[in-house]
Amino acid sequence: MDELNGRMIACQLLITGLIARVANNSPDPLRFLTDFRDEIKAVVSGINIAGMDNTDRVRQSAQKAIDELFSLMKPPSVD
């Protein structure tokens, strides 16, 4: 389980860097991030989670992770 958690954290960091890089190349980075976050949340809401009794708990955990991931991103500075 520790190995899985470590891999998930590494994946989140990689995705965060990728999203930030693409957003910086976008003409409107804040709008890009907002739209991307909304798309990810829609995917998590609609994904089929098989083999679990309590899929709501998994879905809530994923939504929380998405919120935390995007809350770390700040709008670009005006400098």
C-alpha positions in Angstrom: 0.0 0.0 0.0 2.9 2.4 0.8 4.3 1.8 -2.7 0.9 2.6 -4.3 0.6 5.8 -2.3 4.1 6.8 -3.3 3.3 6.2 -6.9 0.0 8.2 -6.7 1.8 11.1 -5.1 4.5 11.0 -7.8 1.7 10.9 -10.5 0.0 13.9 -8.9 3.2 15.9 -8.9 3.9 15.0 -12.5 0.4 16.0 -13.6 0.6 19.2 -11.6 3.8 20.2 -13.4 2.3 19.3 -16.8 -0.9 21.3 -16.2 1.2 24.3 -15.0 3.4 24.1 -18.1 0.5 24.0 -20.5 -1.3 26.7 -18.6 1.7 29.0 -18.8 1.7 28.5 -22.6 -2.0 29.4 -22.8 -3.2 32.9 -23.6 -5.5 32.8 -20.5 -3.8 30.5 -17.9 -6.5 31.0 -15.2 -9.3 30.1 -17.6 -7.4 27.1 -18.8 -6.9 25.9 -15.3 -10.5 26.4 -14.3 -11.8 24.6 -17.4 -9.4 21.8 -17.0 -10.4 21.4 -13.3 -14.0 21.3 -14.2 -13.4 18.6 -16.9 -11.4 16.4 -14.4 -14.2 16.7 -11.8 -16.8 15.7 -14.5 -14.7 12.6 -15.3 -14.4 11.6 -11.7 -18.2 12.1 -11.2 -19.0 9.9 -14.2 -16.4 7.2 -14.0 -17.5 3.6 -13.4 -15.8 2.2 -10.2 -16.2 -1.6 -10.3 -15.6 -4.1 -7.5 -16.3 -1.8 -4.5 -19.2 -1.6 -2.1 -18.8 2.1 -1.3 -17.9 4.0 -4.4 -19.1 7.3 -3.0 -16.2 7.3 -0.5 -13.7 6.7 -3.4 -15.3 9.4 -5.5 -15.2 11.9 -2.6 -11.6 11.1 -1.9 -10.8 11.7 -5.6 -12.7 15.0 -5.7 -10.9 16.1 -2.6 -7.5 15.3 -4.2 -8.5 17.3 -7.3 -9.5 20.3 -5.1 -6.2 20.1 -3.2 -4.2 19.8 -6.4 -5.7 22.9 -8.0 -5.8 24.9 -4.8 -2.0 24.8 -4.9 -1.9 26.5 -8.2 -1.9 30.3 -8.1 -2.6 32.8 -10.8 0.5 34.1 -12.6 2.2 37.1 -11.1 2.0 40.4 -13.0 5.8 41.0 -12.9 
